[in-house]
């Protein structure tokens, strides 16, 4: 019991001392900073220029890194499933940027329609269920052509007509869906986002 009282008394006595020490230290740092600023201000005539804003060259690097990051995220995502789209991650990001699409949309549709090409109709290179209904099967010469055509069509015939979100795209892409298509595409897009 005495030990608890001593500990409690120590806490109440030392806490204010500690707080006052922090306040005085902050005041000291603030004073030091103002003196440094005054010295630097006095030396501005020496021709030395200080710039807080990054140059535009750094902005370009960030943009390139962002693009590279999206490609890496897609490669990792496709790699988890052993998808042949892994080799086309760069093409998907390029097409998305070219047509103003979310880079996750085409992969998410491929996941929904063919489990990332693993269950696509044979010899079609069509992972997106694009133009496949009844006995009709749209075929692409390779996955790269499929990515290009699907991306261009989504931009022109869907986004261009105000169908942006998966639930809106579904109304034209697969109108017979009960909503699960859009839910699944949205879910996959979110999962790809988490990889960033």
SULFENCOR-V407411 format. One record per helix or strand of 2 or more residues. SS is the DSSP state (H for helix, E for strand). FROM is the first residue (numbers start at 1). LEN is the number of residues. If there is no record, write none. Layout:
SS,FROM,LEN / SS,FROM,LEN
This chain:
H,2,41 / H,44,3 / H,56,26 / H,84,16 / H,103,12 / E,132,2 / E,136,2 / H,143,19 / H,166,8 / H,180,15
